[in-house]
Every structure is written in C-alpha cells, then in structure tokens.
Amino acid sequence: MSEKKFIIGIVAGTIVLLSVSYFFLSKDAGTSPVKVASYQSSDKEKPQVETKQMSANLGSMKVSEQKSYDFVIKNTGEKPLLLSNVSSSCGCTVGQVIYEGKESEEFSMHPQGSFMLEVAAQKQAILRVTYRPYVMPVYGPVEREVYVETNDPQNPKLIFKITAFVK
C-alpha cells in the first residue's frame, strides 16, 4: 500500500510542479504586445523604403527547375523600417528575407506566424523570391508576386513580380 501512496505522491507533485511552471512561464505571454510605431507621410523622421527594382525576369526554365532573384529593400529614412506579413500569389513561389546574414523562413501563399523584421536606418535587407514551377506545373509565360508589408506611410505594401517562360 505504501508503494501506491508513493506513486500517487509523485504524480500529484509532478502536476503541481507543471502547473506552477506554466503559471510563471505564461504570465507575460500575450500581455505585452509588440508596439509598432506608426508614421504619417508628413513626418520628418520616418522609415522610408527604397527599391531600385520591383520586377525581374527569370528567363526560360524547365518545369523541374527552380530559380531565385534577390531584390534589395533599403531603408533610406531616419527611423527603423518594419517588414512583415510576407506572402506570395501562389504556392509555387516563396519569399525569404535576408538581413545581416540571417535568413528568415520561406513564406508562401499564406503568411505564417508573426514574422516582423526591423531594418535599421540606412541599412538594407534582401528579399529572395524563389519560383518552383514543379509545385504547380504550368507551361508558357508565367507571372508571380511576393508581397511585403511595411511601416513606411508612403509604401505600406510592396509587390515584387517575377516572370519566367516555363518549358
């Protein structure tokens, strides 16, 4: 009988320990949301997006290939530029943000999680757009898009286009 009481004591102790741990670890979760600064076009100090190129032609490719193009997103403003909600027009196309040598996960048609990247003033990030025709095979001329939201009041949503000829 004492062995049974010992096992019940261990189970009860484990439940109490897990409950207390959960309480302390989740205490601040969700109660301190990330505050995103918003700016007006008339603000002197604000983030400002500069992109030299918004579209690229990947040329001719086989349906079994994949090709990528790197777009540069520069913050020419005085405040941090936030990049968020990266998504694409098709499951065959993904966007990936690269900043200071670190690569984000790949984002496809549906934005995942709460991705947000802060690009410091006068710094730049790369948006790598990768097209994989084998995911949704089509032939002939193709145009796909990747979308990126920003906190630049003059450019709240960027649209990057890639074209290709799939054979």
Secondary structure, 3 states (H helix, E strand, C coil): CHHHHHHHHHHHHHHHHHHHHHHHHHCCCCCCCCCCCCCCCCCCCCCCEECCCCEEEEEEECCCCCEEEEEEEEECCCCCEEEEEEEECCCCEEEEEEECCEECCCECCCCCCCCEEEECCCCEEEEEEEECHHHCCCCEEEEEEEEEEECCCCCCEEEEEEEEEEC
